[in-house]
């Protein structure tokens, strides 16, 4: 009987861990979309070769921070 309870507890913990992992994946996806949105906003705001260089630096900085 105790073995069955332990197995059930282990399954419950596994399911809880998977749900937490899925939640983290969703948050990471949202953060990545937000990063892309910011980069597109910068790209739209800046024009020309200098802006592309600046955007590259911003993208590198943001990638390092993420």
N, CA, C and O of each residue as an XYZ file, in Angstrom:
264
protein
N       0.830     -1.196      0.000
C       0.000      0.000      0.000
C       0.876      1.262      0.000
O       0.585      2.218     -0.719
N       1.940      1.266      0.800
C       2.823      2.426      0.850
C       3.562      2.610     -0.470
O       3.829      3.735     -0.891
N       3.885      1.509     -1.107
C       4.581      1.585     -2.389
C       3.705      2.277     -3.415
O       4.172      3.120     -4.181
N       2.440      1.917     -3.423
C       1.495      2.539     -4.363
C       1.366      4.039     -4.081
O       1.320      4.847     -5.009
N       1.309      4.400     -2.824
C       1.204      5.815     -2.438
C       2.446      6.576     -2.895
O       2.347      7.695     -3.398
N       3.617      5.960     -2.715
C       4.856      6.601     -3.162
C       4.868      6.785     -4.670
O       5.307      7.819     -5.173
N       4.383      5.779     -5.390
C       4.326      5.887     -6.847
C       3.390      7.012     -7.274
O       3.704      7.787     -8.177
N       2.238      7.091     -6.614
C       1.291      8.160     -6.924
C       1.890      9.526     -6.613
O       1.731     10.471     -7.386
N       2.572      9.627     -5.488
C       3.222     10.896     -5.119
C       4.297     11.266     -6.135
O       4.452     12.434     -6.494
N       5.033     10.264     -6.589
C       6.079     10.519     -7.579
C       5.457     11.008     -8.889
O       5.983     11.927     -9.516
N       4.350     10.404     -9.304
C       3.664     10.835    -10.529
C       3.131     12.255    -10.373
O       3.242     13.067    -11.292
N       2.565     12.550     -9.235
C       2.046     13.897     -8.983
C       3.171     14.927     -9.048
O       3.011     16.003     -9.624
N       4.305     14.584     -8.454
C       5.448     15.496     -8.484
C       5.956     15.673     -9.914
O       6.297     16.781    -10.328
N       6.003     14.574    -10.660
C       6.434     14.632    -12.066
C       5.517     15.545    -12.875
O       5.988     16.377    -13.651
N       4.221     15.388    -12.692
C       3.249     16.211    -13.418
C       3.398     17.676    -13.020
O       3.350     18.563    -13.873
N       3.578     17.928    -11.732
C       3.758     19.304    -11.266
C       5.026     19.915    -11.867
O       5.016     21.070    -12.291
N       6.105     19.151    -11.903
C       7.350     19.646    -12.492
C       7.180     19.943    -13.979
O       7.682     20.951    -14.476
N       6.475     19.069    -14.682
C       6.236     19.298    -16.111
C       5.400     20.555    -16.338
O       5.660     21.315    -17.270
N       4.420     20.769    -15.505
C       3.582     21.979    -15.627
C       4.409     23.238    -15.361
O       4.256     24.244    -16.053
N       5.278     23.178    -14.362
C       6.140     24.322    -14.088
C       7.086     24.580    -15.247
O       7.327     25.731    -15.610
N       7.619     23.521    -15.826
C       8.508     23.660    -16.967
C       7.765     24.275    -18.158
O       8.300     25.148    -18.841
N       6.540     23.820    -18.403
C       5.738     24.384    -19.487
C       5.457     25.862    -19.248
O       5.501     26.663    -20.181
N       5.169     26.223    -18.000
C       4.925     27.630    -17.666
C       6.181     28.458    -17.928
O       6.093     29.572    -18.444
N       7.344     27.921    -17.574
C       8.598     28.629    -17.833
C       8.850     28.764    -19.333
O       9.321     29.805    -19.791
N       8.541     27.722    -20.093
C       8.696     27.797    -21.546
C       7.809     28.888    -22.131
O       8.233     29.629    -23.018
N       6.575     28.988    -21.634
C       5.666     30.022    -22.119
C       6.182     31.410    -21.770
O       6.123     32.319    -22.599
N       6.682     31.581    -20.562
C       7.240     32.878    -20.170
C       8.451     33.236    -21.017
O       8.615     34.389    -21.416
N       9.301     32.249    -21.292
C      10.468     32.491    -22.126
C      10.036     32.896    -23.533
O      10.621     33.804    -24.122
N       9.018     32.232    -24.073
C       8.518     32.579    -25.406
C       7.977     34.006    -25.427
O       8.225     34.757    -26.371
N       7.238     34.376    -24.385
C       6.720     35.741    -24.302
C       7.850     36.755    -24.232
O       7.799     37.799    -24.881
N       8.876     36.441    -23.437
C      10.019     37.353    -23.319
C      10.743     37.480    -24.657
O      11.168     38.572    -25.034
N      10.882     36.375    -25.366
C      11.552     36.394    -26.664
C      10.745     37.233    -27.661
O      11.317     38.008    -28.427
N       9.416     37.078    -27.651
C       8.572     37.898    -28.539
C       8.675     39.377    -28.178
O       8.702     40.235    -29.061
N       8.732     39.675    -26.882
C       8.875     41.064    -26.442
C      10.207     41.629    -26.922
O      10.276     42.776    -27.363
N      11.263     40.825    -26.836
C      12.577     41.259    -27.310
C      12.517     41.557    -28.807
O      13.018     42.585    -29.261
N      11.907     40.660    -29.566
C      11.788     40.875    -31.008
C      10.978     42.126    -31.313
O      11.293     42.865    -32.246
N       9.941     42.361    -30.530
C       9.104     43.541    -30.725
C       9.904     44.816    -30.487
O       9.793     45.780    -31.244
N      10.705     44.811    -29.434
C      11.545     45.979    -29.142
C      12.531     46.213    -30.279
O      12.728     47.349    -30.710
N      13.149     45.143    -30.763
C      14.112     45.279    -31.855
C      13.453     45.799    -33.120
O      14.029     46.626    -33.826
N      12.238     45.317    -33.415
C      11.524     45.816    -34.593
C      11.150     47.284    -34.428
O      11.176     48.051    -35.391
N      10.803     47.670    -33.206
C      10.479     49.065    -32.949
C      11.700     49.950    -33.183
O      11.603     51.007    -33.806
N      12.854     49.504    -32.677
C      14.086     50.243    -32.937
C      14.375     50.313    -34.434
O      14.756     51.363    -34.952
N      14.194     49.213    -35.108
C      14.471     49.173    -36.547
C      13.565     50.141    -37.295
O      14.008     50.833    -38.211
N      12.296     50.187    -36.905
C      11.371     51.110    -37.557
C      11.721     52.566    -37.251
O      11.553     53.445    -38.096
N      12.209     52.808    -36.036
C      12.507     54.180    -35.627
C      13.796     54.705    -36.257
O      13.905     55.896    -36.545
N      14.754     53.837    -36.467
C      16.047     54.236    -37.020
C      16.125     53.807    -38.479
O      15.610     52.753    -38.854
N      16.757     54.612    -39.278
C      16.908     54.267    -40.693
C      18.359     54.470    -41.094
O      19.076     55.268    -40.490
N      18.789     53.735    -42.129
C      20.126     53.904    -42.667
C      21.137     52.940    -42.090
O      20.820     52.143    -41.206
N      22.344     53.015    -42.590
C      23.422     52.102    -42.207
C      23.800     52.254    -40.740
O      24.013     51.257    -40.050
N      23.884     53.485    -40.259
C      24.248     53.718    -38.856
C      23.234     53.076    -37.915
O      23.601     52.517    -36.882
N      21.955     53.161    -38.282
C      20.928     52.562    -37.435
C      21.059     51.042    -37.411
O      20.813     50.424    -36.375
N      21.441     50.426    -38.528
C      21.626     48.975    -38.548
C      22.776     48.567    -37.638
O      22.702     47.549    -36.950
N      23.848     49.371    -37.638
C      24.969     49.087    -36.738
C      24.523     49.217    -35.285
O      24.838     48.370    -34.448
N      23.796     50.275    -35.002
C      23.296     50.518    -33.646
C      22.350     49.385    -33.227
O      22.411     48.905    -32.095
N      21.485     48.969    -34.138
C      20.547     47.897    -33.848
C      21.286     46.594    -33.549
O      20.881     45.840    -32.665
N      22.363     46.330    -34.280
C      23.167     45.138    -34.012
C      23.741     45.153    -32.613
O      23.757     44.130    -31.930
N      24.217     46.322    -32.182
C      24.758     46.447    -30.821
C      23.671     46.252    -29.772
O      23.893     45.598    -28.753
N      22.500     46.821    -30.026
C      21.383     46.668    -29.098
C      20.978     45.201    -29.023
O      20.740     44.680    -27.933
N      20.897     44.534    -30.164
C      20.515     43.127    -30.193
C      21.525     42.272    -29.421
O      21.135     41.380    -28.667
N      22.802     42.540    -29.607
C      23.822     41.787    -28.879
C      23.694     42.016    -27.373
O      23.804     41.075    -26.586
N      23.462     43.258    -26.979
C      23.321     43.570    -25.554
C      22.109     42.867    -24.961
O      22.179     42.299    -23.870
N      20.995     42.909    -25.690
C      19.786     42.282    -25.190
C      19.953     40.766    -25.120
O      19.492     40.132    -24.171
N      20.603     40.194    -26.110
C      20.807     38.745    -26.110
C      21.657     38.337    -24.915
O      21.379     37.328    -24.268
N      22.690     39.115    -24.622
C      23.522     38.817    -23.457
C      22.716     38.896    -22.169
O      22.899     38.072    -21.272
N      21.820     39.885    -22.067
C      21.024     40.036    -20.861
C      20.003     38.920    -20.713
O      19.728     38.476    -19.599
N      19.436     38.462    -21.826
C      18.425     37.397    -21.746
C      19.094     36.145    -21.263
O      18.440     35.113    -21.117
